[in-house]
Amino acid sequence: GDAGGPEQKMVEQETTREIRQAVWRLSEKYRQVVILHYSADLKTKDIAKCLRISEGTVKTRLRKARELLKKELEDKLYG
């Protein structure tokens, strides 16, 4: 069945849009790893190879990007 119905769908679309906008507001070094990880579904080592940076740097940037996104989205959605 359709859990939640049309309202749920609208909320999800709105949330997705907020997330996408927040991602685009990240600085490029964070945006790159987020897009490669979540949209292109690449593993950390593939992202590292792709961007010519270490895996550790990829992990650090992903973690930092998630913190920045979480903070921005919490402010937006609950602030």
mmCIF file of the N, C-alpha and C atoms, coordinates in Angstrom:
data_MODEL
# 
_entry.id   MODEL 
# 
loop_
_atom_site.group_PDB 
_atom_site.id 
_atom_site.type_symbol 
_atom_site.label_atom_id 
_atom_site.label_alt_id 
_atom_site.label_comp_id 
_atom_site.label_asym_id 
_atom_site.label_entity_id 
_atom_site.label_seq_id 
_atom_site.pdbx_PDB_ins_code 
_atom_site.Cartn_x 
_atom_site.Cartn_y 
_atom_site.Cartn_z 
_atom_site.occupancy 
_atom_site.B_iso_or_equiv 
_atom_site.pdbx_formal_charge 
_atom_site.auth_seq_id 
_atom_site.auth_comp_id 
_atom_site.auth_asym_id 
_atom_site.auth_atom_id 
_atom_site.pdbx_PDB_model_num 
ATOM 1   N N  . GLY A 1 1  ? 0.817  -1.209 0.000  1.00 0.00 ? 1  GLY A N  1 
ATOM 2   C CA . GLY A 1 1  ? 0.000  0.000  0.000  1.00 0.00 ? 1  GLY A CA 1 
ATOM 3   C C  . GLY A 1 1  ? 0.846  1.253  0.000  1.00 0.00 ? 1  GLY A C  1 
ATOM 4   N N  . ASP A 1 2  ? 0.184  2.380  -0.194 1.00 0.00 ? 2  ASP A N  1 
ATOM 5   C CA . ASP A 1 2  ? 0.857  3.668  -0.245 1.00 0.00 ? 2  ASP A CA 1 
ATOM 6   C C  . ASP A 1 2  ? 0.902  4.275  1.154  1.00 0.00 ? 2  ASP A C  1 
ATOM 7   N N  . ALA A 1 3  ? 2.002  4.048  1.846  1.00 0.00 ? 3  ALA A N  1 
ATOM 8   C CA . ALA A 1 3  ? 2.126  4.544  3.221  1.00 0.00 ? 3  ALA A CA 1 
ATOM 9   C C  . ALA A 1 3  ? 2.191  6.071  3.226  1.00 0.00 ? 3  ALA A C  1 
ATOM 10  N N  . GLY A 1 4  ? 1.246  6.687  3.926  1.00 0.00 ? 4  GLY A N  1 
ATOM 11  C CA . GLY A 1 4  ? 1.318  8.136  4.097  1.00 0.00 ? 4  GLY A CA 1 
ATOM 12  C C  . GLY A 1 4  ? 0.545  8.951  3.082  1.00 0.00 ? 4  GLY A C  1 
ATOM 13  N N  . GLY A 1 5  ? 0.348  8.396  1.887  1.00 0.00 ? 5  GLY A N  1 
ATOM 14  C CA . GLY A 1 5  ? -0.435 9.106  0.895  1.00 0.00 ? 5  GLY A CA 1 
ATOM 15  C C  . GLY A 1 5  ? 0.235  10.344 0.326  1.00 0.00 ? 5  GLY A C  1 
ATOM 16  N N  . PRO A 1 6  ? -0.567 11.197 -0.339 1.00 0.00 ? 6  PRO A N  1 
ATOM 17  C CA . PRO A 1 6  ? -0.036 12.360 -1.057 1.00 0.00 ? 6  PRO A CA 1 
ATOM 18  C C  . PRO A 1 6  ? 0.699  13.367 -0.175 1.00 0.00 ? 6  PRO A C  1 
ATOM 19  N N  . GLU A 1 7  ? 0.204  13.570 1.054  1.00 0.00 ? 7  GLU A N  1 
ATOM 20  C CA . GLU A 1 7  ? 0.883  14.532 1.940  1.00 0.00 ? 7  GLU A CA 1 
ATOM 21  C C  . GLU A 1 7  ? 2.315  14.083 2.198  1.00 0.00 ? 7  GLU A C  1 
ATOM 22  N N  . GLN A 1 8  ? 2.480  12.801 2.471  1.00 0.00 ? 8  GLN A N  1 
ATOM 23  C CA . GLN A 1 8  ? 3.794  12.231 2.738  1.00 0.00 ? 8  GLN A CA 1 
ATOM 24  C C  . GLN A 1 8  ? 4.718  12.455 1.538  1.00 0.00 ? 8  GLN A C  1 
ATOM 25  N N  . LYS A 1 9  ? 4.192  12.194 0.350  1.00 0.00 ? 9  LYS A N  1 
ATOM 26  C CA . LYS A 1 9  ? 4.957  12.391 -0.880 1.00 0.00 ? 9  LYS A CA 1 
ATOM 27  C C  . LYS A 1 9  ? 5.423  13.844 -1.004 1.00 0.00 ? 9  LYS A C  1 
ATOM 28  N N  . MET A 1 10 ? 4.531  14.780 -0.727 1.00 0.00 ? 10 MET A N  1 
ATOM 29  C CA . MET A 1 10 ? 4.866  16.201 -0.823 1.00 0.00 ? 10 MET A CA 1 
ATOM 30  C C  . MET A 1 10 ? 5.975  16.573 0.155  1.00 0.00 ? 10 MET A C  1 
ATOM 31  N N  . VAL A 1 11 ? 5.843  16.093 1.367  1.00 0.00 ? 11 VAL A N  1 
ATOM 32  C CA . VAL A 1 11 ? 6.858  16.356 2.392  1.00 0.00 ? 11 VAL A CA 1 
ATOM 33  C C  . VAL A 1 11 ? 8.208  15.796 1.953  1.00 0.00 ? 11 VAL A C  1 
ATOM 34  N N  . GLU A 1 12 ? 8.202  14.570 1.417  1.00 0.00 ? 12 GLU A N  1 
ATOM 35  C CA . GLU A 1 12 ? 9.444  13.948 0.958  1.00 0.00 ? 12 GLU A CA 1 
ATOM 36  C C  . GLU A 1 12 ? 10.073 14.737 -0.191 1.00 0.00 ? 12 GLU A C  1 
ATOM 37  N N  . GLN A 1 13 ? 9.252  15.177 -1.135 1.00 0.00 ? 13 GLN A N  1 
ATOM 38  C CA . GLN A 1 13 ? 9.771  15.964 -2.261 1.00 0.00 ? 13 GLN A CA 1 
ATOM 39  C C  . GLN A 1 13 ? 10.355 17.282 -1.769 1.00 0.00 ? 13 GLN A C  1 
ATOM 40  N N  . GLU A 1 14 ? 9.657  17.920 -0.848 1.00 0.00 ? 14 GLU A N  1 
ATOM 41  C CA . GLU A 1 14 ? 10.120 19.183 -0.281 1.00 0.00 ? 14 GLU A CA 1 
ATOM 42  C C  . GLU A 1 14 ? 11.453 18.982 0.438  1.00 0.00 ? 14 GLU A C  1 
ATOM 43  N N  . THR A 1 15 ? 11.551 17.904 1.213  1.00 0.00 ? 15 THR A N  1 
ATOM 44  C CA . THR A 1 15 ? 12.774 17.601 1.944  1.00 0.00 ? 15 THR A CA 1 
ATOM 45  C C  . THR A 1 15 ? 13.923 17.337 0.972  1.00 0.00 ? 15 THR A C  1 
ATOM 46  N N  . THR A 1 16 ? 13.646 16.573 -0.075 1.00 0.00 ? 16 THR A N  1 
ATOM 47  C CA . THR A 1 16 ? 14.666 16.276 -1.085 1.00 0.00 ? 16 THR A CA 1 
ATOM 48  C C  . THR A 1 16 ? 15.176 17.563 -1.720 1.00 0.00 ? 16 THR A C  1 
ATOM 49  N N  . ARG A 1 17 ? 14.251 18.478 -2.007 1.00 0.00 ? 17 ARG A N  1 
ATOM 50  C CA . ARG A 1 17 ? 14.612 19.746 -2.623 1.00 0.00 ? 17 ARG A CA 1 
ATOM 51  C C  . ARG A 1 17 ? 15.488 20.572 -1.671 1.00 0.00 ? 17 ARG A C  1 
ATOM 52  N N  . GLU A 1 18 ? 15.118 20.588 -0.397 1.00 0.00 ? 18 GLU A N  1 
ATOM 53  C CA . GLU A 1 18 ? 15.907 21.297 0.607  1.00 0.00 ? 18 GLU A CA 1 
ATOM 54  C C  . GLU A 1 18 ? 17.318 20.731 0.689  1.00 0.00 ? 18 GLU A C  1 
ATOM 55  N N  . ILE A 1 19 ? 17.404 19.403 0.675  1.00 0.00 ? 19 ILE A N  1 
ATOM 56  C CA . ILE A 1 19 ? 18.710 18.742 0.755  1.00 0.00 ? 19 ILE A CA 1 
ATOM 57  C C  . ILE A 1 19 ? 19.549 19.097 -0.464 1.00 0.00 ? 19 ILE A C  1 
ATOM 58  N N  . ARG A 1 20 ? 18.929 19.022 -1.651 1.00 0.00 ? 20 ARG A N  1 
ATOM 59  C CA . ARG A 1 20 ? 19.648 19.333 -2.884 1.00 0.00 ? 20 ARG A CA 1 
ATOM 60  C C  . ARG A 1 20 ? 20.176 20.767 -2.854 1.00 0.00 ? 20 ARG A C  1 
ATOM 61  N N  . GLN A 1 21 ? 19.335 21.696 -2.420 1.00 0.00 ? 21 GLN A N  1 
ATOM 62  C CA . GLN A 1 21 ? 19.769 23.092 -2.351 1.00 0.00 ? 21 GLN A CA 1 
ATOM 63  C C  . GLN A 1 21 ? 20.898 23.268 -1.338 1.00 0.00 ? 21 GLN A C  1 
ATOM 64  N N  . ALA A 1 22 ? 20.778 22.585 -0.213 1.00 0.00 ? 22 ALA A N  1 
ATOM 65  C CA . ALA A 1 22 ? 21.816 22.673 0.814  1.00 0.00 ? 22 ALA A CA 1 
ATOM 66  C C  . ALA A 1 22 ? 23.141 22.123 0.284  1.00 0.00 ? 22 ALA A C  1 
ATOM 67  N N  . VAL A 1 23 ? 23.074 21.033 -0.463 1.00 0.00 ? 23 VAL A N  1 
ATOM 68  C CA . VAL A 1 23 ? 24.284 20.442 -1.059 1.00 0.00 ? 23 VAL A CA 1 
ATOM 69  C C  . VAL A 1 23 ? 24.953 21.444 -1.998 1.00 0.00 ? 23 VAL A C  1 
ATOM 70  N N  . TRP A 1 24 ? 24.154 22.136 -2.813 1.00 0.00 ? 24 TRP A N  1 
ATOM 71  C CA . TRP A 1 24 ? 24.726 23.096 -3.757 1.00 0.00 ? 24 TRP A CA 1 
ATOM 72  C C  . TRP A 1 24 ? 25.333 24.295 -3.058 1.00 0.00 ? 24 TRP A C  1 
ATOM 73  N N  . ARG A 1 25 ? 24.911 24.554 -1.828 1.00 0.00 ? 25 ARG A N  1 
ATOM 74  C CA . ARG A 1 25 ? 25.501 25.667 -1.081 1.00 0.00 ? 25 ARG A CA 1 
ATOM 75  C C  . ARG A 1 25 ? 26.818 25.295 -0.402 1.00 0.00 ? 25 ARG A C  1 
ATOM 76  N N  . LEU A 1 26 ? 27.125 24.007 -0.358 1.00 0.00 ? 26 LEU A N  1 
ATOM 77  C CA . LEU A 1 26 ? 28.400 23.578 0.224  1.00 0.00 ? 26 LEU A CA 1 
ATOM 78  C C  . LEU A 1 26 ? 29.551 24.099 -0.650 1.00 0.00 ? 26 LEU A C  1 
ATOM 79  N N  . SER A 1 27 ? 30.722 24.248 -0.040 1.00 0.00 ? 27 SER A N  1 
ATOM 80  C CA . SER A 1 27 ? 31.875 24.603 -0.871 1.00 0.00 ? 27 SER A CA 1 
ATOM 81  C C  . SER A 1 27 ? 32.207 23.400 -1.756 1.00 0.00 ? 27 SER A C  1 
ATOM 82  N N  . GLU A 1 28 ? 32.891 23.670 -2.850 1.00 0.00 ? 28 GLU A N  1 
ATOM 83  C CA . GLU A 1 28 ? 33.085 22.646 -3.878 1.00 0.00 ? 28 GLU A CA 1 
ATOM 84  C C  . GLU A 1 28 ? 33.717 21.368 -3.340 1.00 0.00 ? 28 GLU A C  1 
ATOM 85  N N  . LYS A 1 29 ? 34.711 21.503 -2.461 1.00 0.00 ? 29 LYS A N  1 
ATOM 86  C CA . LYS A 1 29 ? 35.402 20.293 -1.991 1.00 0.00 ? 29 LYS A CA 1 
ATOM 87  C C  . LYS A 1 29 ? 34.464 19.357 -1.223 1.00 0.00 ? 29 LYS A C  1 
ATOM 88  N N  . TYR A 1 30 ? 33.490 19.921 -0.534 1.00 0.00 ? 30 TYR A N  1 
ATOM 89  C CA . TYR A 1 30 ? 32.510 19.081 0.171  1.00 0.00 ? 30 TYR A CA 1 
ATOM 90  C C  . TYR A 1 30 ? 31.431 18.592 -0.790 1.00 0.00 ? 30 TYR A C  1 
ATOM 91  N N  . ARG A 1 31 ? 31.007 19.479 -1.673 1.00 0.00 ? 31 ARG A N  1 
ATOM 92  C CA . ARG A 1 31 ? 29.953 19.123 -2.623 1.00 0.00 ? 31 ARG A CA 1 
ATOM 93  C C  . ARG A 1 31 ? 30.392 17.944 -3.495 1.00 0.00 ? 31 ARG A C  1 
ATOM 94  N N  . GLN A 1 32 ? 31.643 17.981 -3.976 1.00 0.00 ? 32 GLN A N  1 
ATOM 95  C CA . GLN A 1 32 ? 32.157 16.904 -4.834 1.00 0.00 ? 32 GLN A CA 1 
ATOM 96  C C  . GLN A 1 32 ? 32.016 15.536 -4.170 1.00 0.00 ? 32 GLN A C  1 
ATOM 97  N N  . VAL A 1 33 ? 32.503 15.423 -2.935 1.00 0.00 ? 33 VAL A N  1 
ATOM 98  C CA . VAL A 1 33 ? 32.479 14.101 -2.291 1.00 0.00 ? 33 VAL A CA 1 
ATOM 99  C C  . VAL A 1 33 ? 31.051 13.646 -1.996 1.00 0.00 ? 33 VAL A C  1 
ATOM 100 N N  . VAL A 1 34 ? 30.184 14.581 -1.626 1.00 0.00 ? 34 VAL A N  1 
ATOM 101 C CA . VAL A 1 34 ? 28.789 14.234 -1.343 1.00 0.00 ? 34 VAL A CA 1 
ATOM 102 C C  . VAL A 1 34 ? 28.103 13.708 -2.606 1.00 0.00 ? 34 VAL A C  1 
ATOM 103 N N  . ILE A 1 35 ? 28.276 14.424 -3.708 1.00 0.00 ? 35 ILE A N  1 
ATOM 104 C CA . ILE A 1 35 ? 27.631 14.011 -4.956 1.00 0.00 ? 35 ILE A CA 1 
ATOM 105 C C  . ILE A 1 35 ? 28.183 12.672 -5.447 1.00 0.00 ? 35 ILE A C  1 
ATOM 106 N N  . LEU A 1 36 ? 29.498 12.515 -5.391 1.00 0.00 ? 36 LEU A N  1 
ATOM 107 C CA . LEU A 1 36 ? 30.086 11.246 -5.834 1.00 0.00 ? 36 LEU A CA 1 
ATOM 108 C C  . LEU A 1 36 ? 29.651 10.083 -4.946 1.00 0.00 ? 36 LEU A C  1 
ATOM 109 N N  . HIS A 1 37 ? 29.560 10.337 -3.651 1.00 0.00 ? 37 HIS A N  1 
ATOM 110 C CA . HIS A 1 37 ? 29.204 9.276  -2.714 1.00 0.00 ? 37 HIS A CA 1 
ATOM 111 C C  . HIS A 1 37 ? 27.725 8.910  -2.797 1.00 0.00 ? 37 HIS A C  1 
ATOM 112 N N  . TYR A 1 38 ? 26.851 9.928  -2.767 1.00 0.00 ? 38 TYR A N  1 
ATOM 113 C CA . TYR A 1 38 ? 25.416 9.646  -2.690 1.00 0.00 ? 38 TYR A CA 1 
ATOM 114 C C  . TYR A 1 38 ? 24.730 9.530  -4.040 1.00 0.00 ? 38 TYR A C  1 
ATOM 115 N N  . SER A 1 39 ? 25.148 10.329 -5.023 1.00 0.00 ? 39 SER A N  1 
ATOM 116 C CA . SER A 1 39 ? 24.478 10.256 -6.328 1.00 0.00 ? 39 SER A CA 1 
ATOM 117 C C  . SER A 1 39 ? 25.132 9.223  -7.238 1.00 0.00 ? 39 SER A C  1 
ATOM 118 N N  . ALA A 1 40 ? 26.464 9.262  -7.311 1.00 0.00 ? 40 ALA A N  1 
ATOM 119 C CA . ALA A 1 40 ? 27.167 8.319  -8.184 1.00 0.00 ? 40 ALA A CA 1 
ATOM 120 C C  . ALA A 1 40 ? 27.420 6.995  -7.475 1.00 0.00 ? 40 ALA A C  1 
ATOM 121 N N  . ASP A 1 41 ? 27.138 6.965  -6.146 1.00 0.00 ? 41 ASP A N  1 
ATOM 122 C CA . ASP A 1 41 ? 27.242 5.733  -5.364 1.00 0.00 ? 41 ASP A CA 1 
ATOM 123 C C  . ASP A 1 41 ? 28.661 5.145  -5.383 1.00 0.00 ? 41 ASP A C  1 
ATOM 124 N N  . LEU A 1 42 ? 29.661 6.003  -5.378 1.00 0.00 ? 42 LEU A N  1 
ATOM 125 C CA . LEU A 1 42 ? 31.043 5.531  -5.396 1.00 0.00 ? 42 LEU A CA 1 
ATOM 126 C C  . LEU A 1 42 ? 31.539 5.226  -3.988 1.00 0.00 ? 42 LEU A C  1 
ATOM 127 N N  . LYS A 1 43 ? 32.439 4.270  -3.912 1.00 0.00 ? 43 LYS A N  1 
ATOM 128 C CA . LYS A 1 43 ? 33.094 3.935  -2.645 1.00 0.00 ? 43 LYS A CA 1 
ATOM 129 C C  . LYS A 1 43 ? 34.163 4.989  -2.347 1.00 0.00 ? 43 LYS A C  1 
ATOM 130 N N  . THR A 1 44 ? 34.541 5.076  -1.080 1.00 0.00 ? 44 THR A N  1 
ATOM 131 C CA . THR A 1 44 ? 35.547 6.046  -0.640 1.00 0.00 ? 44 THR A CA 1 
ATOM 132 C C  . THR A 1 44 ? 36.828 5.971  -1.471 1.00 0.00 ? 44 THR A C  1 
ATOM 133 N N  . LYS A 1 45 ? 37.304 4.745  -1.719 1.00 0.00 ? 45 LYS A N  1 
ATOM 134 C CA . LYS A 1 45 ? 38.572 4.623  -2.447 1.00 0.00 ? 45 LYS A CA 1 
ATOM 135 C C  . LYS A 1 45 ? 38.441 5.072  -3.907 1.00 0.00 ? 45 LYS A C  1 
ATOM 136 N N  . ASP A 1 46 ? 37.249 4.885  -4.492 1.00 0.00 ? 46 ASP A N  1 
ATOM 137 C CA . ASP A 1 46 ? 37.028 5.341  -5.869 1.00 0.00 ? 46 ASP A CA 1 
ATOM 138 C C  . ASP A 1 46 ? 36.958 6.863  -5.939 1.00 0.00 ? 46 ASP A C  1 
ATOM 139 N N  . ILE A 1 47 ? 36.326 7.462  -4.943 1.00 0.00 ? 47 ILE A N  1 
ATOM 140 C CA . ILE A 1 47 ? 36.257 8.930  -4.869 1.00 0.00 ? 47 ILE A CA 1 
ATOM 141 C C  . ILE A 1 47 ? 37.672 9.489  -4.720 1.00 0.00 ? 47 ILE A C  1 
ATOM 142 N N  . ALA A 1 48 ? 38.459 8.863  -3.858 1.00 0.00 ? 48 ALA A N  1 
ATOM 143 C CA . ALA A 1 48 ? 39.838 9.295  -3.635 1.00 0.00 ? 48 ALA A CA 1 
ATOM 144 C C  . ALA A 1 48 ? 40.628 9.278  -4.951 1.00 0.00 ? 48 ALA A C  1 
ATOM 145 N N  . LYS A 1 49 ? 40.471 8.189  -5.695 1.00 0.00 ? 49 LYS A N  1 
ATOM 146 C CA . LYS A 1 49 ? 41.162 8.057  -6.977 1.00 0.00 ? 49 LYS A CA 1 
ATOM 147 C C  . LYS A 1 49 ? 40.683 9.127  -7.951 1.00 0.00 ? 49 LYS A C  1 
ATOM 148 N N  . CYS A 1 50 ? 39.387 9.287  -8.014 1.00 0.00 ? 50 CYS A N  1 
ATOM 149 C CA . CYS A 1 50 ? 38.736 10.232 -8.912 1.00 0.00 ? 50 CYS A CA 1 
ATOM 150 C C  . CYS A 1 50 ? 39.220 11.677 -8.659 1.00 0.00 ? 50 CYS A C  1 
ATOM 151 N N  . LEU A 1 51 ? 39.308 12.051 -7.396 1.00 0.00 ? 51 LEU A N  1 
ATOM 152 C CA . LEU A 1 51 ? 39.666 13.428 -7.038 1.00 0.00 ? 51 LEU A CA 1 
ATOM 153 C C  . LEU A 1 51 ? 41.157 13.593 -6.734 1.00 0.00 ? 51 LEU A C  1 
ATOM 154 N N  . ARG A 1 52 ? 41.891 12.472 -6.809 1.00 0.00 ? 52 ARG A N  1 
ATOM 155 C CA . ARG A 1 52 ? 43.328 12.468 -6.499 1.00 0.00 ? 52 ARG A CA 1 
ATOM 156 C C  . ARG A 1 52 ? 43.635 13.007 -5.104 1.00 0.00 ? 52 ARG A C  1 
ATOM 157 N N  . ILE A 1 53 ? 42.862 12.509 -4.140 1.00 0.00 ? 53 ILE A N  1 
ATOM 158 C CA . ILE A 1 53 ? 43.114 12.836 -2.728 1.00 0.00 ? 53 ILE A CA 1 
ATOM 159 C C  . ILE A 1 53 ? 43.108 11.519 -1.956 1.00 0.00 ? 53 ILE A C  1 
ATOM 160 N N  . SER A 1 54 ? 43.563 11.546 -0.712 1.00 0.00 ? 54 SER A N  1 
ATOM 161 C CA . SER A 1 54 ? 43.612 10.301 0.057  1.00 0.00 ? 54 SER A CA 1 
ATOM 162 C C  . SER A 1 54 ? 42.221 9.885  0.531  1.00 0.00 ? 54 SER A C  1 
ATOM 163 N N  . GLU A 1 55 ? 42.074 8.597  0.825  1.00 0.00 ? 55 GLU A N  1 
ATOM 164 C CA . GLU A 1 55 ? 40.810 8.091  1.355  1.00 0.00 ? 55 GLU A CA 1 
ATOM 165 C C  . GLU A 1 55 ? 40.451 8.780  2.670  1.00 0.00 ? 55 GLU A C  1 
ATOM 166 N N  . GLY A 1 56 ? 41.471 9.038  3.469  1.00 0.00 ? 56 GLY A N  1 
ATOM 167 C CA . GLY A 1 56 ? 41.248 9.731  4.744  1.00 0.00 ? 56 GLY A CA 1 
ATOM 168 C C  . GLY A 1 56 ? 40.634 11.101 4.532  1.00 0.00 ? 56 GLY A C  1 
ATOM 169 N N  . THR A 1 57 ? 41.124 11.808 3.518  1.00 0.00 ? 57 THR A N  1 
ATOM 170 C CA . THR A 1 57 ? 40.587 13.129 3.190  1.00 0.00 ? 57 THR A CA 1 
ATOM 171 C C  . THR A 1 57 ? 39.135 13.022 2.741  1.00 0.00 ? 57 THR A C  1 
ATOM 172 N N  . VAL A 1 58 ? 38.841 12.012 1.935  1.00 0.00 ? 58 VAL A N  1 
ATOM 173 C CA . VAL A 1 58 ? 37.459 11.793 1.480  1.00 0.00 ? 58 VAL A CA 1 
ATOM 174 C C  . VAL A 1 58 ? 36.548 11.592 2.691  1.00 0.00 ? 58 VAL A C  1 
ATOM 175 N N  . LYS A 1 59 ? 36.972 10.729 3.617  1.00 0.00 ? 59 LYS A N  1 
ATOM 176 C CA . LYS A 1 59 ? 36.158 10.442 4.796  1.00 0.00 ? 59 LYS A CA 1 
ATOM 177 C C  . LYS A 1 59 ? 35.950 11.691 5.651  1.00 0.00 ? 59 LYS A C  1 
ATOM 178 N N  . THR A 1 60 ? 37.029 12.458 5.828  1.00 0.00 ? 60 THR A N  1 
ATOM 179 C CA . THR A 1 60 ? 36.947 13.698 6.605  1.00 0.00 ? 60 THR A CA 1 
ATOM 180 C C  . THR A 1 60 ? 35.968 14.671 5.962  1.00 0.00 ? 60 THR A C  1 
ATOM 181 N N  . ARG A 1 61 ? 36.086 14.827 4.651  1.00 0.00 ? 61 ARG A N  1 
ATOM 182 C CA . ARG A 1 61 ? 35.208 15.766 3.940  1.00 0.00 ? 61 ARG A CA 1 
ATOM 183 C C  . ARG A 1 61 ? 33.755 15.321 3.979  1.00 0.00 ? 61 ARG A C  1 
ATOM 184 N N  . LEU A 1 62 ? 33.520 14.016 3.836  1.00 0.00 ? 62 LEU A N  1 
ATOM 185 C CA . LEU A 1 62 ? 32.155 13.501 3.901  1.00 0.00 ? 62 LEU A CA 1 
ATOM 186 C C  . LEU A 1 62 ? 31.552 13.764 5.276  1.00 0.00 ? 62 LEU A C  1 
ATOM 187 N N  . ARG A 1 63 ? 32.351 13.494 6.303  1.00 0.00 ? 63 ARG A N  1 
ATOM 188 C CA . ARG A 1 63 ? 31.866 13.696 7.665  1.00 0.00 ? 63 ARG A CA 1 
ATOM 189 C C  . ARG A 1 63 ? 31.539 15.164 7.907  1.00 0.00 ? 63 ARG A C  1 
ATOM 190 N N  . LYS A 1 64 ? 32.445 16.038 7.485  1.00 0.00 ? 64 LYS A N  1 
ATOM 191 C CA . LYS A 1 64 ? 32.247 17.477 7.656  1.00 0.00 ? 64 LYS A CA 1 
ATOM 192 C C  . LYS A 1 64 ? 31.033 17.956 6.850  1.00 0.00 ? 64 LYS A C  1 
ATOM 193 N N  . ALA A 1 65 ? 30.918 17.475 5.632  1.00 0.00 ? 65 ALA A N  1 
ATOM 194 C CA . ALA A 1 65 ? 29.789 17.856 4.770  1.00 0.00 ? 65 ALA A CA 1 
ATOM 195 C C  . ALA A 1 65 ? 28.470 17.444 5.407  1.00 0.00 ? 65 ALA A C  1 
ATOM 196 N N  . ARG A 1 66 ? 28.423 16.222 5.967  1.00 0.00 ? 66 ARG A N  1 
ATOM 197 C CA . ARG A 1 66 ? 27.203 15.754 6.627  1.00 0.00 ? 66 ARG A CA 1 
ATOM 198 C C  . ARG A 1 66 ? 26.854 16.627 7.826  1.00 0.00 ? 66 ARG A C  1 
ATOM 199 N N  . GLU A 1 67 ? 27.877 17.034 8.585  1.00 0.00 ? 67 GLU A N  1 
ATOM 200 C CA . GLU A 1 67 ? 27.633 17.925 9.735  1.00 0.00 ? 67 GLU A CA 1 
ATOM 201 C C  . GLU A 1 67 ? 27.049 19.253 9.268  1.00 0.00 ? 67 GLU A C  1 
ATOM 202 N N  . LEU A 1 68 ? 27.648 19.821 8.227  1.00 0.00 ? 68 LEU A N  1 
ATOM 203 C CA . LEU A 1 68 ? 27.178 21.104 7.696  1.00 0.00 ? 68 LEU A CA 1 
ATOM 204 C C  . LEU A 1 68 ? 25.740 20.992 7.177  1.00 0.00 ? 68 LEU A C  1 
ATOM 205 N N  . LEU A 1 69 ? 25.459 19.911 6.456  1.00 0.00 ? 69 LEU A N  1 
ATOM 206 C CA . LEU A 1 69 ? 24.119 19.713 5.911  1.00 0.00 ? 69 LEU A CA 1 
ATOM 207 C C  . LEU A 1 69 ? 23.099 19.522 7.025  1.00 0.00 ? 69 LEU A C  1 
ATOM 208 N N  . LYS A 1 70 ? 23.473 18.715 8.004  1.00 0.00 ? 70 LYS A N  1 
ATOM 209 C CA . LYS A 1 70 ? 22.572 18.433 9.123  1.00 0.00 ? 70 LYS A CA 1 
ATOM 210 C C  . LYS A 1 70 ? 22.213 19.725 9.846  1.00 0.00 ? 70 LYS A C  1 
ATOM 211 N N  . LYS A 1 71 ? 23.229 20.534 10.109 1.00 0.00 ? 71 LYS A N  1 
ATOM 212 C CA . LYS A 1 71 ? 22.998 21.789 10.810 1.00 0.00 ? 71 LYS A CA 1 
ATOM 213 C C  . LYS A 1 71 ? 22.085 22.705 9.999  1.00 0.00 ? 71 LYS A C  1 
ATOM 214 N N  . GLU A 1 72 ? 22.395 22.851 8.722  1.00 0.00 ? 72 GLU A N  1 
ATOM 215 C CA . GLU A 1 72 ? 21.586 23.730 7.880  1.00 0.00 ? 72 GLU A CA 1 
ATOM 216 C C  . GLU A 1 72 ? 20.143 23.253 7.769  1.00 0.00 ? 72 GLU A C  1 
ATOM 217 N N  . LEU A 1 73 ? 19.985 21.935 7.586  1.00 0.00 ? 73 LEU A N  1 
ATOM 218 C CA . LEU A 1 73 ? 18.635 21.395 7.415  1.00 0.00 ? 73 LEU A CA 1 
ATOM 219 C C  . LEU A 1 73 ? 17.850 21.430 8.714  1.00 0.00 ? 73 LEU A C  1 
ATOM 220 N N  . GLU A 1 74 ? 18.507 21.218 9.829  1.00 0.00 ? 74 GLU A N  1 
ATOM 221 C CA . GLU A 1 74 ? 17.813 21.321 11.117 1.00 0.00 ? 74 GLU A CA 1 
ATOM 222 C C  . GLU A 1 74 ? 17.337 22.753 11.339 1.00 0.00 ? 74 GLU A C  1 
ATOM 223 N N  . ASP A 1 75 ? 18.192 23.716 11.025 1.00 0.00 ? 75 ASP A N  1 
ATOM 224 C CA . ASP A 1 75 ? 17.811 25.126 11.156 1.00 0.00 ? 75 ASP A CA 1 
ATOM 225 C C  . ASP A 1 75 ? 16.597 25.423 10.278 1.00 0.00 ? 75 ASP A C  1 
ATOM 226 N N  . LYS A 1 76 ? 16.639 24.895 9.053  1.00 0.00 ? 76 LYS A N  1 
ATOM 227 C CA . LYS A 1 76 ? 15.560 25.146 8.092  1.00 0.00 ? 76 LYS A CA 1 
ATOM 228 C C  . LYS A 1 76 ? 14.260 24.472 8.498  1.00 0.00 ? 76 LYS A C  1 
ATOM 229 N N  . LEU A 1 77 ? 14.364 23.176 8.828  1.00 0.00 ? 77 LEU A N  1 
ATOM 230 C CA . LEU A 1 77 ? 13.163 22.390 9.050  1.00 0.00 ? 77 LEU A CA 1 
ATOM 231 C C  . LEU A 1 77 ? 12.593 22.554 10.460 1.00 0.00 ? 77 LEU A C  1 
ATOM 232 N N  . TYR A 1 78 ? 13.466 22.802 11.426 1.00 0.00 ? 78 TYR A N  1 
ATOM 233 C CA . TYR A 1 78 ? 12.971 22.865 12.811 1.00 0.00 ? 78 TYR A CA 1 
ATOM 234 C C  . TYR A 1 78 ? 13.230 24.207 13.487 1.00 0.00 ? 78 TYR A C  1 
ATOM 235 N N  . GLY A 1 79 ? 13.988 25.101 12.783 1.00 0.00 ? 79 GLY A N  1 
ATOM 236 C CA . GLY A 1 79 ? 14.446 26.333 13.396 1.00 0.00 ? 79 GLY A CA 1 
ATOM 237 C C  . GLY A 1 79 ? 13.427 27.361 13.627 1.00 0.00 ? 79 GLY A C  1 
# 
